[in-house]
Amino acid sequence: MAEGSWHASAAAWAAERQIVNGCGHGQFGPNDPITREQLAVVLMAYAEYRGNDVKRRAEVAQMLRNFVELTAQA
């Protein structure tokens, strides 16, 4: 990823915390489409990073609903 690009600091932060792994060979595709499965993996990894018990799906589902509501307001 190009240093100073619009996504560099966010991608580096998430990669350091193993929330994202890129799209192979250490590359990131910030403008590439993302599937629902990929988004689910990222959100579950973030939930785990935050200390949520991802085995408790009802709580994770509520957290994701909150996320959707917050992003809709932005």
C-alpha positions as CSV (number, residue, x, y, z in Angstrom):
1,M,0.0,0.0,0.0
2,A,1.3,3.4,-0.9
3,E,2.5,5.4,2.1
4,G,0.3,8.5,2.6
5,S,-2.6,7.1,0.6
6,W,-6.1,7.8,2.0
7,H,-6.4,4.3,3.4
8,A,-2.8,3.6,4.6
9,S,-3.2,4.4,8.3
10,A,-6.5,2.6,8.7
11,A,-5.3,-0.5,6.8
12,A,-2.1,-0.6,8.8
13,W,-4.0,-0.2,12.1
14,A,-6.4,-3.0,11.2
15,A,-3.7,-5.3,9.9
16,E,-1.6,-4.8,13.0
17,R,-4.5,-6.0,15.1
18,Q,-5.3,-8.9,12.7
19,I,-8.7,-7.5,11.8
20,V,-7.9,-7.5,8.1
21,N,-5.3,-9.4,6.1
22,G,-5.6,-7.7,2.7
23,C,-6.2,-9.4,-0.6
24,G,-3.0,-11.4,-0.7
25,H,0.8,-10.9,-0.9
26,G,0.4,-8.0,1.6
27,Q,-1.7,-6.0,-0.8
28,F,-4.9,-4.1,0.0
29,G,-7.6,-3.2,-2.5
30,P,-9.3,-0.3,-0.9
31,N,-11.4,0.4,-4.0
32,D,-12.3,-3.3,-4.6
33,P,-15.8,-4.5,-4.0
34,I,-16.3,-6.5,-0.8
35,T,-18.6,-9.4,-0.4
36,R,-21.0,-9.9,2.5
37,E,-18.9,-12.8,3.7
38,Q,-15.8,-10.7,3.7
39,L,-17.6,-7.9,5.6
40,A,-18.9,-10.5,8.1
41,V,-15.3,-11.7,8.7
42,V,-14.0,-8.2,9.2
43,L,-16.8,-7.3,11.6
44,M,-16.4,-10.5,13.6
45,A,-12.6,-9.9,13.8
46,Y,-13.3,-6.4,15.0
47,A,-15.8,-7.6,17.6
48,E,-13.3,-10.1,18.9
49,Y,-10.6,-7.4,19.0
50,R,-12.9,-5.2,21.1
51,G,-13.3,-8.1,23.5
52,N,-16.8,-9.2,22.6
53,D,-17.6,-12.9,23.0
54,V,-18.3,-13.7,19.4
55,K,-19.7,-17.0,20.3
56,R,-22.7,-15.2,21.8
57,R,-24.4,-14.4,18.4
58,A,-27.3,-12.4,19.8
59,E,-25.0,-9.8,21.3
60,V,-22.9,-9.7,18.2
61,A,-26.0,-9.3,16.1
62,Q,-27.1,-6.3,18.3
63,M,-23.7,-4.8,18.0
64,L,-23.9,-5.0,14.2
65,R,-27.3,-3.5,14.2
66,N,-25.9,-0.6,16.2
67,F,-23.1,-0.3,13.8
68,V,-25.5,-0.1,10.8
69,E,-27.6,2.6,12.6
70,L,-24.5,4.7,13.4
71,T,-23.1,4.5,9.9
72,A,-26.5,5.4,8.4
73,Q,-26.4,8.6,10.5
74,A,-22.9,9.6,9.3
